[in-house]
Amino acid sequence: MLPAPPSKREAALLAKAGETGVPAGTSRRRSRICYTILGTATAAGVVLPALLERLGTLPSTAPMVGLLTGVTAALVFEWLHGTVRTVSHGPELRLITASTLMGARTVDITALDRIRRLCIPTRQTSWTVMWVTDSQGTSLWLDDNYQREREVIERIAALLRAPDPARPADRTGTAAARVSRSAAVRLGLVTSSRGRRAARACVNFLLGTTAVPAAGILGLLATWSLATA
């Protein structure tokens, strides 16, 4: 199925990326810069309040600052990977260029190396993401709830169901990429029993509801331990 014609913003993104897309080296460099900034800010938000409390400059609220730092870091990590808009281009629409907070990046869906699936429950539904990484090390989070990105996921599924025989199969029996069990089920590559689906739903719920609070608790404990050591 062919994707819908690009909007003006998507056309602008495509013009900026060029016919061959954003170079993988550029995407990896931007990712390293963003991760470094996030890591440095997180460390500062944990260590500085603890030092100020030890010096008597800050009252005994340093652990709460660590808690807020951990929660913020977890949320920012998710926001960095979220796509703002996505456009398909290149021969046989093999290139997917997306705009993210880390800048535009391009993934070749015919040369995928790893596919994972994330499912985060929300109040009304669930946020389901396919985390794809190509052979050049560029990764994207494709939102399964967004029509254009869902079309990309279906094209990936079609490619994996007709794999390249020159590449070895992974543990799911699928060639061309390392595919997690959950992703393989979503892509229609393997079937899953009702018990497995129920167990996976429970895991998704626990991870989705505890990941961010857990990051906050880790920040709180780290700040508290530094302040009281």
LOZADREN-651756 format. One line per 2 residues: their letters; for each residue x negated, y negated, z negated of N, C-alpha, C. Coordinates in steps of 0.001 Angstrom, whole numbers, plus 524288, in hexadecimal, padded with zeros to 5 digits. Layout:
<atoms>
A) X/Y/Z/X/Y/Z/X/Y/Z  ... $
</atoms>
This chain:
<atoms>
ML) 7FCB1/804AE/80000/80000/80000/80000/7FC91/7FB24/80000  7FD98/7F794/8039E/7FA84/7F2D7/803FE/7FC21/7EF00/7FFC3 $
PA) 7F857/7EC1A/7FD82/7F9A8/7E84D/7F983/7FC63/7E397/7FBD0  7FF10/7E0AB/7F88A/801B8/7DBF5/7FA48/7FDB1/7D7EA/7FBEC $
PP) 7FF17/7D456/7FF74/7FB71/7D043/80112/7F9A1/7CD17/7FC5A  7F4B3/7CB6C/7FC3E/7F2B5/7C885/7F7C2/7F540/7C328/7F74B $
SK) 7F5E4/7C16C/7F272/7F7D7/7BC31/7F176/7F37F/7B83B/7F27E  7F4B2/7B337/7F1D1/7F0BE/7AF33/7F2C2/7EC25/7AFC9/7EF0A $
RE) 7ED41/7B0E3/7EA14/7E906/7B187/7E64B/7E5CB/7B65F/7E76F  7E868/7BA97/7E90B/7E59B/7BF5A/7EA66/7E257/7BE8E/7EF4B $
AA) 7E465/7BB93/7F30D/7E166/7BA5B/7F7C2/7DC97/7B714/7F660  7DD33/7B388/7F2A3/7D8BD/7B066/7F0E9/7D4A7/7B3D2/7EE43 $
LL) 7D673/7B7A8/7EB34/7D2D8/7BB4D/7E8B0/7CFE5/7BE75/7ECC4  7D2A5/7C03D/7F0C3/7D038/7C34A/7F4EB/7CC39/7C001/7F7EC $
AK) 7CD9A/7BB1B/7F8F1/7C9FA/7B7AE/7FBB9/7C512/7B6BA/7F882  7C5B3/7B653/7F367/7C13A/7B572/7EFEC/7BDBD/7BA3C/7EFA0 $
AG) 7C024/7BEE8/7EFA0/7BD1C/7C3BA/7EF2E/7BA5F/7C526/7F442  7BCBC/7C3B6/7F8AB/7BA71/7C51C/7FDB4/7BC32/7CA7C/7FF85 $
ET) 7BABD/7CBDA/80446/7BC79/7D0C9/80690/7BA66/7D57F/8039C  7B5A5/7D524/801A0/7B346/7D996/7FEF4/7B43C/7D97E/7F915 $
GV) 7B70B/7D596/7F724/7B83E/7D553/7F19E/7B3D1/7D31D/7EE55  7B4AD/7D2F7/7E94D/7B0CC/7D0EC/7E5A3/7AC7F/7D4F9/7E4DC $
PA) 7A78E/7D38B/7E565/7A352/7D75B/7E49D/7A38A/7D9CE/7DF32  7A252/7DEE0/7DEF1/7A28A/7E1A5/7D9F2/79EC8/7DF4E/7D5FD $
GT) 79A38/7DDA5/7D7C2/79671/7DB51/7D434/79887/7D66B/7D19C  79B6E/7D353/7D48E/79DBE/7CE8C/7D25B/7A1BF/7CFE9/7CE2B $
SR) 7A4FF/7D3CB/7CF38/7A8F6/7D564/7CB65/7A672/7D77E/7C670  7A266/7DAB7/7C708/79FC9/7DCE2/7C26C/79D19/7D89E/7BF40 $
RR) 79ACF/7D4D7/7C1EC/7983F/7D08C/7BF23/79C33/7CD4E/7BC1F  7A09F/7CC35/7BE7D/7A4B5/7C946/7BBBA/7A6B0/7CC4A/7B6FC $
SR) 7A73E/7D171/7B7A0/7A90F/7D4A4/7B338/7A528/7D46A/7AEBD  7A01C/7D4E9/7AFF9/79C24/7D4B7/7ABD7/79C3A/7CF7F/7A900 $
IC) 79CF3/7CB46/7ABED/79D24/7C61F/7A982/7A1D3/7C5B0/7A5D8  7A662/7C772/7A7AA/7AB1D/7C71C/7A471/7AAAD/7CA93/79FA3 $
YT) 7A89D/7CF52/7A045/7A804/7D2D3/79BC6/7A421/7D096/797DC  79FFC/7CE1A/799DF/79C1C/7CBCA/7965D/79E75/7C751/7933E $
IL) 7A177/7C409/795E8/7A3FA/7BFAA/79334/7A7D6/7C1B0/78F24  7AAFF/7C593/7909D/7AECC/7C7C4/78CF1/7AC12/7CA4C/78850 $
GT) 7A7F5/7CD50/78953/7A51E/7CFD3/78519/7A28B/7CBED/78179  7A03D/7C7CC/783B8/79DAA/7C3CB/78085/7A1A2/7C0E1/77D2A $
AT) 7A60D/7BF7F/77F8B/7AA17/7BCB7/77C98/7AC54/7C025/77842  7ACFE/7C537/77968/7AF04/7C8C5/7756C/7AB27/7C954/770E9 $
AA) 7A639/7C9F5/7723B/7A23D/7CA69/76E20/7A201/7C576/76ACF  7A267/7C0F7/76D65/7A24C/7BC0C/76A78/7A70B/7BB96/766E2 $
GV) 7ABA0/7BD55/768D7/7B05E/7BD09/765AE/7B05C/7C0B4/76105  7AD0A/7C4AC/76133/7AC96/7C85C/75CDA/7A83D/7C6D0/7591B $
VL) 7A3B8/7C549/75B43/79F15/7C44F/7580E/79F2C/7BEF1/75574  7A086/7BAE0/75863/7A036/7B58D/7563F/7A3C4/7B4BF/7517D $
PA) 7A8BB/7B667/7519D/7ABF3/7B5C4/74CE8/7A9B0/7B89C/7482C  7A76B/7BD3C/74921/7A508/7C021/744CA/7A069/7BD22/7427F $
LL) 79D27/7BADE/745CE/798A4/7B7DB/743E7/79A61/7B2FD/74101  79E67/7B05C/74320/7A056/7ABA6/74086/7A2A9/7ACF2/73B39 $
ER) 7A544/7B169/73ACC/7A766/7B2F0/735B9/7A30B/7B438/731DA  79EFD/7B6C3/733B5/79A9A/7B809/73047/797E8/7B316/72E54 $
LG) 797E9/7AF0D/731A5/79576/7AA1B/7301E/79916/7A6B6/72CD7  79DF9/7A86B/72C45/7A1B2/7A56F/72937/7A44C/7A10D/72C29 $
TL) 7A343/7A0AE/7313F/7A59B/79C82/73463/7AB36/79DB2/735D0  7AC5C/7A2AF/736A7/7B199/7A453/73836/7B409/7A765/733BE $
PS) 7B8F4/7A647/73273/7BB83/7A952/72E44/7BC3E/7AEFD/72FF2  7BE95/7B219/72C9E/7BEF8/7B7BF/72D89/7C30A/7B91E/731A3 $
TA) 7C2EB/7B64F/735F3/7C66F/7B77F/73A59/7C368/7B97D/73F08  7BE5F/7BA7D/73E5A/7BB23/7BC4D/742B3/7BD37/7C156/74517 $
PM) 7BEF8/7C53F/741FD/7C111/7C9FF/7446B/7C5BA/7C8FE/747FB  7C8EC/7C520/746BB/7CD5E/7C3E4/74A1B/7CB86/7C1B1/74F52 $
VG) 7C741/7BEA9/74F25/7C501/7BCB8/7540E/7C307/7C151/75746  7C09E/7C535/754B1/7BEE7/7C9E7/75771/7C373/7CCE2/759C3 $
LL) 7C7CD/7CD18/756E1/7CC7F/7CFAC/758DF/7CE6E/7CD03/75DD9  7CED6/7C7E1/75DBC/7D09B/7C4F8/76250/7CCCA/7C58D/766DC $
TG) 7C7C1/7C5CC/765A1/7C3CE/7C67D/769B5/7C474/7CBB4/76C71  7C549/7CFE5/76969/7C5F8/7D50A/76BBD/7CAC9/7D55A/76F2D $
VT) 7CF27/7D330/76D4F/7D3FD/7D335/7705E/7D345/7D01B/7756C  7D0E6/7CB7B/774EF/7D017/7C833/7798D/7CC8F/7CAD7/77D85 $
AA) 7C863/7CD62/77BB0/7C4C6/7D006/77F3C/7C788/7D45F/7823E  7CADA/7D763/77F93/7CDB2/7DB9B/7822A/7D16B/7D97C/78655 $
LV) 7D41E/7D543/78511/7D7C7/7D2F6/788D3/7D4EB/7D094/78D7C  7D09A/7CDE8/78C6F/7CD9E/7CB85/790B2/7CB6D/7CFB9/7944F $
FE) 7C9BD/7D426/7921E/7C7C2/7D86D/7955B/7CBF2/7DA3A/79934  7D0C9/7DAAE/7975B/7D50D/7DC2F/79ADC/7D601/7D7FF/79EF6 $
WL) 7D603/7D313/79D49/7D711/7CED0/7A0F4/7D2D8/7CE76/7A527  7CDFF/7CF9E/7A3CC/7C9C1/7CF4D/7A7A0/7CAA1/7D315/7AC22 $
HG) 7CD01/7D793/7AB0C/7CDAA/7DB86/7AF11/7D2D2/7DB12/7B204  7D674/7D7F7/7B00C/7DB6F/7D75B/7B2B5/7DAD9/7D498/7B7E7 $
TV) 7DDAC/7D656/7BBD9/7DD73/7D3E8/7C100/7E1B3/7CFC2/7C181  7E03F/7CB5E/7C3D0/7E3F4/7C71C/7C4B7/7E6D0/7C7FA/7C9DC $
RT) 7E3EE/7C963/7CDF2/7E645/7CAAF/7D304/7E2B5/7CE83/7D5D0  7E502/7D198/7D94C/7E226/7D5B8/7DC08/7E383/7D58F/7E1CC $
VS) 7DF95/7D68D/7E51D/7E086/7D69F/7EAB9/7DD58/7DB14/7ED20  7DFB6/7DDD1/7F0F6/7DD1C/7E211/7F3BF/7DB22/7E01E/7F8FA $
HG) 7D683/7E1EC/7FA84/7D455/7E023/7FF83/7D01C/7E3F5/8013C  7CDA2/7E2C5/8059A/7C986/7E61F/807A3/7CBB1/7EA81/80AFF $
PE) 7C838/7EDB9/80D3F/7C9F0/7F222/81080/7CD7F/7F5D1/80D66  7D201/7F6E7/80F97/7D5E1/7FA59/80D22/7D750/7F888/807A0 $
LR) 7D6C7/7F37B/806AB/7D824/7F127/8019A/7D54D/7F3DE/7FD13  7D06A/7F544/7FE06/7CD6E/7F826/7FA25/7CB59/7F4AD/7F5C3 $
LI) 7CB1B/7EF8F/7F6A4/7C8FD/7EBF4/7F2C7/7CD6A/7E958/7EFC0  7CCD5/7E927/7EAA1/7D095/7E699/7E731/7CDBA/7E23E/7E456 $
TA) 7CF34/7DD6E/7E578/7CCE5/7D8EE/7E2D8/7D0DC/7D6A8/7DF15  7CF29/7D5CC/7DA43/7D2A6/7D3D4/7D634/7D01A/7CF3E/7D36D $
ST) 7D35C/7CBB6/7D19D/7D194/7C73F/7CE90/7D24D/7C887/7C8CD  7CE25/7C820/7C5C6/7CE4D/7C922/7C02E/7CBBF/7C499/7BD48 $
LM) 7CC06/7C4B8/7B820/7C96F/7C0AC/7B50F/7C387/7C0FC/7B586  7C186/7C573/7B753/7BBEB/7C5FD/7B839/7BA70/7C4A5/7BDCF $
GA) 7BE28/7C274/7C0B3/7BD2E/7C10E/7C61A/7BF64/7C51B/7C9D6  7BF54/7C3D6/7CED3/7C14A/7C777/7D2C7/7BD93/7CC15/7D33C $
RT) 7BFDB/7D0B2/7D45F/7BCBD/7D56D/7D507/7BF5A/7D8FB/7D8F4  7BC40/7DC29/7DB92/7BE3B/7DF8F/7DFB4/7BCC9/7E537/7DE90 $
VD) 7C0AD/7E8AA/7DF2A/7BFE4/7EE48/7DE70/7C134/7F110/7E38E  7BE04/7F4E0/7E4F7/7BEFC/7F81B/7E997/7C1D4/7FD05/7E7D2 $
IT) 7C6D5/7FD7D/7E92A/7C9E6/801ED/7E734/7C89D/80703/7E9FC  7C589/806CA/7EE35/7C3DE/80BA2/7F0C5/7BEC2/80DAE/7EE72 $
AL) 7BC8A/80AD4/7EAC7/7B797/80C79/7E861/7B7FA/80C06/7E275  7BC56/80DCB/7E049/7BD16/80D80/7DAA7/7B9D8/811A7/7D7E8 $
DR) 7B798/81029/7D384/7B45C/813C0/7D07F/7B726/8159F/7CB8F  7BA97/8124E/7C960/7BD31/813B9/7C47B/7C288/81122/7C440 $
IR) 7C660/8140E/7C254/7CBB1/8120A/7C1B5/7CDA2/81391/7BC52  7CF5B/80FA9/7B959/7D196/8109C/7B430/7D6EE/80DFB/7B3E9 $
RL) 7DA14/80FA3/7B02C/7DF55/80D61/7AF84/7DFF7/80B8B/7A9EB  7E1B7/806A8/7A95E/7E2D5/80466/7A449/7E8A1/8033D/7A3FB $
CI) 7EB06/80481/79FA3/7F09B/80379/79EE7/7F156/800F9/79994  7F2EF/7FC05/7999B/7F370/7F905/794CC/7F92F/7F79B/79404 $
PT) 7FBB5/7F99D/78FF4/80146/7F864/78F08/8020F/7F298/78DD2  8066F/7F07E/78FB3/807FF/7EB2B/78E67/80D83/7EB58/78C24 $
RQ) 80FB5/7E6CF/78B07/814E3/7E6B1/7889F/81912/7E8DD/78C32  818C6/7E7BD/7913D/81CDE/7E948/794DB/81B86/7EE35/797E6 $
TS) 8168B/7EEC4/7997F/81502/7F33B/79CB6/80F6B/7F4B3/79B42  80C39/7F609/79EFE/806BB/7F730/79DF4/80370/7F4D1/7A249 $
WT) 7FEC1/7F33C/7A0DC/7FB12/7F104/7A49A/7F786/7F56C/7A65A  7F848/7F74D/7AB23/7F546/7FBAB/7AD29/7F152/7F9AD/7B119 $
VM) 7EC75/7FB19/7B03D/7E825/7F926/7B377/7E4E8/7FDBA/7B56A  7E387/7FD8A/7BA68/7DFC6/80136/7BC9A/7DA78/7FE6D/7BCC9 $
WV) 7D6B5/80094/7B9FD/7D17C/7FE40/7B9B2/7CE11/8010C/7BDB0  7CCFD/7FE7F/7C211/7CA12/800F1/7C64E/7C4AB/7FE74/7C6BE $
TD) 7C0CC/801B2/7C7DA/7BB68/7FFF0/7C89A/7B951/8027B/7CD8B  7B710/7FF59/7D101/7B508/80196/7D5DB/7AF47/80310/7D549 $
SQ) 7AD07/80508/7D989/7A7B4/8070C/7D960/7A3A7/802C4/7D885  7A521/7FDD3/7D949/7A198/7F976/7D86F/7A1D9/7F761/7D2DA $
GT) 7A549/7F9AF/7CF9B/7A5B0/7F814/7CA33/7A982/7F3AC/7C930  7AC81/7F213/7CD22/7B070/7EE02/7CC66/7B587/7F081/7CAA1 $
SL) 7B7EF/7EE46/7C6A4/7BCBE/7F087/7C482/7C130/7EC9A/7C495  7C5F7/7EEB8/7C4B6/7CAB7/7EB94/7C494/7CEC5/7EE4B/7C134 $
WL) 7D20C/7EB33/7BEB4/7D6B1/7ED37/7BC16/7DB4C/7EC1F/7BFAD  7DDD4/7F03C/7C1AC/7E259/7EFAC/7C516/7E74A/7F082/7C1E6 $
DD) 7EA8E/7EC78/7C1AB/7EF56/7EC98/7BE86/7F38E/7EFB0/7C160  7F518/7F419/7BF10/7F8FF/7F779/7C183/7FE72/7F50C/7C16D $
NY) 7FF39/7F0E2/7BE7D/8044D/7EE4A/7BE3D/804DF/7E9FE/7C259  800B7/7E8FB/7C542/800B7/7E4CE/7C928/800FD/7E748/7CE92 $
QR) 804B1/7E59B/7D1C1/805DE/7E82C/7D6AA/8011E/7E8B3/7DA3A  7FE4B/7E479/7DB1E/7F9E6/7E4AD/7DECA/7F5A0/7E861/7DCDA $
ER) 7F4A2/7E852/7D7C8/7F09A/7EBC1/7D5AA/7F281/7F16A/7D56E  7F7AD/7F225/7D4C6/7F9C8/7F76F/7D4FA/7F90B/7F9CA/7DA63 $
EV) 7F989/7F694/7DE73/7F899/7F86D/7E3BD/7F2F3/7FA30/7E46B  7EF4D/7F758/7E1FD/7E9C9/7F8E1/7E23B/7E909/7FE25/7DF8D $
IE) 7EB87/7FED8/7DB10/7EB19/803CD/7D833/7ED2F/8084E/7DB86  7F181/80767/7DE50/7F3A4/80B88/7E1A0/7EFF8/80CC3/7E624 $
RI) 7ED41/808DB/7E83B/7E973/809DD/7EC64/7E4D8/80CF6/7EA4D  7E339/80BC9/7E588/7DEFD/80ECF/7E31C/7E0A9/8147B/7E274 $
AA) 7E58F/81544/7E0BF/7E789/81A94/7E01D/7E77A/81D83/7E54A  7E90A/81AD9/7E978/7E918/81D57/7EEA0/7E390/81EC4/7F059 $
LL) 7DFD6/81B67/7EF46/7DA71/81C88/7F0B2/7D84C/82135/7EDA5  7D9A0/8218C/7E8B3/7D7A8/825D1/7E581/7DA4A/82B04/7E6CE $
RA) 7DF0A/82AC1/7E8CE/7E19A/82F9C/7EA56/7DF71/831B3/7EF84  7DCA1/82E5D/7F264/7D9F7/83010/7F728/7D439/82EA3/7F690 $
PD) 7D15C/83143/7F311/7CC1E/82FA9/7F198/7C803/830B8/7F5C8  7C393/82E55/7F506/7BF14/82F25/7F86C/7BC7F/8344B/7F6E4 $
PA) 7BC4C/83828/7FA52/7BA04/83D36/7F8DA/7B432/83CF0/7F7B6  7B1A3/838AD/7F946/7AC0A/8382D/7F851/7AAD5/836DD/7F2AD $
RP) 7AED2/8353B/7EFB5/7ADEA/833CF/7EA44/7B026/83807/7E6BA  7AD6A/8394A/7E265/7AF2B/83D8E/7DEFC/7B414/83C31/7DBFD $
AD) 7B6FB/8402E/7DA66/7BBB7/83F69/7D74E/7BA4E/83EA9/7D196  7BDA1/83BC6/7CEC4/7BCBB/83AFC/7C935/7BFC9/83F17/7C622 $
RT) 7C026/83E4C/7C0F2/7C286/8424B/7BDAC/7C86C/842D1/7BE85  7CAEA/83EFB/7C0FC/7D07B/83F74/7C21C/7D16B/84246/7C751 $
GT) 7CD1B/8439C/7CA03/7CDB1/84616/7CF17/7CE24/84224/7D376  7CD3E/83D2D/7D250/7CDCD/83904/7D623/7C874/83731/7D7EB $
AA) 7C7C9/83673/7DCEE/7C2CF/834AD/7DEEB/7C28C/82EC2/7DEED  7BDD8/82CC6/7DFE6/7BCBD/82748/7E0EB/7BC7C/823E0/7DC19 $
AR) 7BE7B/82566/7D7A6/7BE42/82208/7D307/7BEFC/82540/7CE1D  7BCDF/82334/7C9D6/7BDE6/82592/7C4B6/7C305/82346/7C2B0 $
VS) 7C6ED/8268A/7C24A/7CC2F/824C6/7C0F8/7CDB8/8270E/7BBB5  7CF5D/823A8/7B824/7D128/8259A/7B314/7D640/828A2/7B3C8 $
RS) 7D777/82BDE/7AFF2/7DC3D/82F0C/7B043/7E111/82B98/7B0B7  7E152/8277D/7AD95/7E5D9/82404/7ADAF/7E65F/82150/7B2F9 $
AA) 7E1EB/81F91/7B52C/7E215/81D05/7BA47/7E3AE/820DB/7BE85  7E1C4/825B6/7BE24/7E31C/829A5/7C212/7E8F4/82ACC/7C214 $
VR) 7EB59/82AC8/7BD71/7F0FF/82B98/7BD19/7F3DA/8271A/7BFB9  7F23A/82249/7BE9D/7F4C5/81DBF/7C0F7/7F42F/81DBF/7C6E3 $
LG) 7EFBE/81F7E/7C8D9/7EEBE/81F7B/7CE75/7F128/8242B/7D139  7F3A2/827A6/7CE43/7F620/82C2B/7D0A0/7F253/83060/7D250 $
LV) 7EDAD/83070/7CFF9/7E9B4/83443/7D16C/7EA42/83952/7CE54  7EC63/838EE/7C9A5/7ED57/83D86/7C65F/7F2AA/83CD5/7C3CB $
TS) 7F4D1/84113/7C1EB/7F9C5/840CD/7BF1B/7F8C0/84120/7B942  7FC6C/83F33/7B641/7FBD8/83F2A/7B095/800C4/8415F/7AE19 $
SR) 80013/8448B/7AA09/80481/846D3/7A74D/80725/842BB/7A3E8  80BDA/843F3/7A228/80EB8/84054/79ED3/80BD1/83F57/799B5 $
GR) 8095B/8436F/7979A/80668/842D5/792C3/801D1/83F38/7936B  7FF03/83FC6/797D4/7FA97/83C4C/798DA/7FC5A/836AA/79972 $
RA) 800B8/835E7/79C2D/802AF/83094/79CE6/80431/82E28/797AC  806A7/8313B/79449/80825/82F3A/78F24/8035A/82DEB/78BDF $
AR) 7FF6A/83159/78C13/7FA9F/8305D/78921/7F7E1/82B7D/78B2A  7F7C7/82AED/79054/7F545/82654/7929F/7F827/82158/79128 $
AC) 7FD5F/82198/7910D/80073/81D02/78F86/7FF3A/81B6A/789EA  7FE90/81F4A/7867F/7FD3B/81E19/78105/7F7DB/81B9B/780A6 $
VN) 7F425/81DB8/783A9/7EED8/81B79/783A1/7EEE9/815E2/785B1  7F1BF/81505/789FE/7F218/80FC5/78C2C/7F477/80BF2/7883E $
FL) 7F887/80DC1/78584/7FB07/80A5B/781A9/7F746/808F6/77D46  7F475/80CEA/77B52/7F0D3/80BF0/77703/7EC6A/8084A/778B2 $
LG) 7EA35/80951/77D56/7E5FE/805FD/77F32/7E7E1/80072/78052  7EC74/80021/782BC/7EE73/7FAFD/7841F/7EFDF/7F7A8/77F6D $
TT) 7F1AD/7FA33/77B39/7F362/7F73C/776A1/7EF18/7F686/77290  7EAE4/7F97B/772EB/7E6D5/7F925/76EE4/7E1A8/7F6F6/770D0 $
AV) 7E0D3/7F6AC/775F8/7DBBA/7F504/777F7/7DA5C/7EF7D/77639  7DDF3/7EBD1/77722/7DCD5/7E65E/775B0/7DC81/7E5B6/76FC0 $
PA) 7E040/7E7CA/76CAB/7DFA2/7E773/766F5/7DAA1/7EA06/76506  7D914/7EE67/76779/7D443/7F107/765DD/7CF85/7ED8C/766D0 $
AG) 7CF8A/7EAC0/76B33/7CB3D/7E725/76C3B/7CB14/7E2D5/76819  7CFB6/7E0FA/76684/7CFEA/7DD0A/7626A/7CDE6/7DF16/75D3C $
IL) 7CF5C/7E3EC/75BE7/7CD91/7E640/756F6/7C7A3/7E6FE/75708  7C587/7E89F/75B7F/7BFDC/7E931/75BE9/7BD1D/7E3F2/75B1E $
GL) 7BF52/7DFCA/75D67/7BD13/7DA98/75C9C/7BD55/7D8F2/756EC  7C1C3/7DA09/75466/7C25F/7D8BE/74EDA/7BE65/7DBAB/74B7F $
LA) 7BDD4/7E0C8/74C63/7BA31/7E3E3/74948/7B48A/7E245/74A33  7B345/7E104/74F1F/7ADE8/7DF61/7503E/7AC9A/7DA3F/74D82 $
TW) 7B030/7D67F/74DAF/7AF40/7D17A/74B26/7AF05/7D225/74533  7B293/7D53E/74318/7B2A1/7D61D/73D6F/7AD9A/7D8BC/73B81 $
SL) 7ABCA/7DCA8/73E8A/7A708/7DF61/73CEC/7A23E/7DBD8/73D2F  7A208/7D85D/74115/79DAB/7D4BF/74170/79DE4/7D09C/73D24 $
AT) 7A2B0/7CF01/73BD1/7A33A/7CAE6/737D9/7A225/7CCE2/7325B  7A2F9/7D1E3/73179/7A24F/7D40F/72C34/79D6E/7D757/72B88 $
A) 79A76/7D801/72FD5/795C0/7DB47/72F77/791A6/7D8D9/72BE2 $
</atoms>
